[in-house]
Amino acid sequence: MYPEELIAPMRAELSDAGFQEFRTAEQVAEHLGPNHKGTTLVVVNSVCGCAAGAARPGVRYAVENSPKKPTTLATVFAGNDRDAVAKLRELVLPYPPSSPAMALFKDGELVHFIERHHIEGRNAKMIGDHLVEVFEHFCD
């Protein structure tokens, strides 16, 4: 686990943009359980450079610029919110563990997943523009 004071600014980049933090497996399971309605974007946040340079700014760009948005914005932090991340990873199978990553659920089903290798080598605007298209397609 990383010291909380080290990752606090990285958490804040998303929580300040309206993302709800899921820190336990129970929070993930409760929100994304069988009664889930609407759309939820869950960002698997991390300390790596591609999270800092592309994932977090890209998702913030999409939320700020998309006319359609997920009903709920949420995040888990890889390396710290271990149980929450493990539960989310169960829900995105057969995708392998990946951080950073982004998962969009609609009415309880995974409808879109962005793995680390889709984030690496791309800039924040590319990630953001892709998410805007995803939101347009899946969000009401």
PyMOL commands that set and color helices and strands:
alter all, ss='L'
color gray80, all
select helices_A, chain A and resi 4-15+25-31+49-65+82-91+116-119+124-138
alter helices_A, ss='H'
color red, helices_A
select strands_A, chain A and resi 20-21+39-45+72-77+101-106+109-114
alter strands_A, ss='S'
color yellow, strands_A
deselect
rebuild
show_as cartoon
